[in-house]
Amino acid sequence: MPTAPSFAGRIFDQAFNKGNLAIIDELISAEAKTHAVGWDVPANRFGLKQVVVTLRGAFPDLDCAINDEIVAGERLAARWTLCGTHKGSLFGNPPTGRSVEVQAFIFARIADGQIVEAWILVDQMSMLQQLGIVPPPRVSP
């Protein structure tokens, strides 16, 4: 029997995949600290919205899906995958037309039916390597 989508599932499906930023206001507290590591955005709902807008602008076919999720009391942890084709500017880099499949994580704390703190980590190095913006690591002989 299917279960109801989780907080993370609803955010990824509605905000990241469909561009519905209102879901962020619904599921994340106005006072929440949302740490998007490495994105240089405010640690709040507005900053999270900036991450979504940046990703959707760079990857118009953005598809984010949860691979594993654990919810225990007020704690949530999920591993998710971000896929898309680079058709818009990303961090000042022009579109490459390449596709990416990137791993990411979210750890969050929930109180009173909303996320009050979240840590989001996207493997940006892998993303930039897949796009050819950053060279892959050298293999030592």
N, C-alpha and C positions, 0 to 999 in steps of 0.2 A: 504494500500500500504506500503511495507517495506521501511524503511528509510536507508540511508547509515550508516555504522557503525561509531560511534563516535571515538574520539581520544582514550578514555579509552577502548572502545570495541575493537578497532584494536590492542591496546597494549596487552590486556588480551588474545584475540584470537590468535594473531600471536606469541607474546613473551612467555607468560605464558603457553598457551595450546599447542603450536606447536614448541616452542624452537627457533623461528626466532628472534634472538637478533638484527638483522639489523633494524627491525621496530623501535626499541628504538632510534637509531641514526637518523632515518627519522622523527620521530614525537616529539622528545625531543631535545631542543636546546643544543648545546655543552656547553653553559654557564649556563644551568639550574641547579637549586638547587632542588634535589629530596630527600626529607626527608623520609626515611623508618624507622619510629619510632620503636626503640627496636631491630634493626637488626645489629647495629654496623658496618655499611658499609659507605663508602664515600657518601656525599650528592650530587651526580652527576650521569650522565648516567652510568658510570662504576659501581657505587654502586647498582643502580637499576638492572643492569645485574647480579650482584652477588646474589641479592635476587631471581631473576628468576632461576638462575643456582642452587641455594641451594634448592628451592622448587621443581624444576623438578628432582633433584637428589634424594630427599627424597620421592617424590610422582611421580613416572614415569607416572601414569595415571592422572596427574593433570588436573583438569577442573575448570576454573574460568569463572564465568558468572555474568554479570551485572543484578542486581535486580531492581534498581531504579537509574535514572540519571536525573540531572538537568543541563542544559547549559544555561547560561545567559550572553550574551556579551562575555567577556574574561574569565569568571569563569565557572568551571566545578565541579560538585559534584556527586559522585556515591557511592552507596552501592553495594557491590559485594560479591559473595560467592565463597569460595575456597573449592574444594572437591578432595579427593584423598586417595590412599591406601599407607600406610607408608612401603615402601620397600627398602629405602636407609637411610643412616645416616642423622640425623637431630640434629644440635647443639651438636654433639658428642654422641648422643644417637643412639644405634643400632636399626634396623628396628623392628617394633612390629607386622607388618601385619595388623594392625587396620586401619579402614577407618575414615576419618574426614570430617566434614562439618563445615566450619569456616566462620564467618562473617568478612568483612573488608570494609574499606572506602578509597576513594581517593578524595582529594580536589586539584584542579589545576588551574593555571592561564595560559592563552594562549596569545601569541603575535606573530605576523608575521607568523602565520600558524604552530607554534610549542608550546609545553608546555615549559614554562620558569620557572615555580616553581610548585612543587607538594608535597603534604603531604600524605603519605600512612600509614594506620594503620590497621594491621591484629591482630585479637584477638588471640594472641599467647598463652595466659593462657588457653583459651578454647581448643586450638589445643593440648597443652601438657596434659591437663586433659583427652581429648578424647583418646589420645595415651597411657594413664596410666603412664606417666612420672611424672606428678604432681598429687597429690591426689585432689579429688573434695573438695569444701569447706565443712566444718563441719556445721551441722545444730544444733543450740542451742536448748536445751530442753525448 
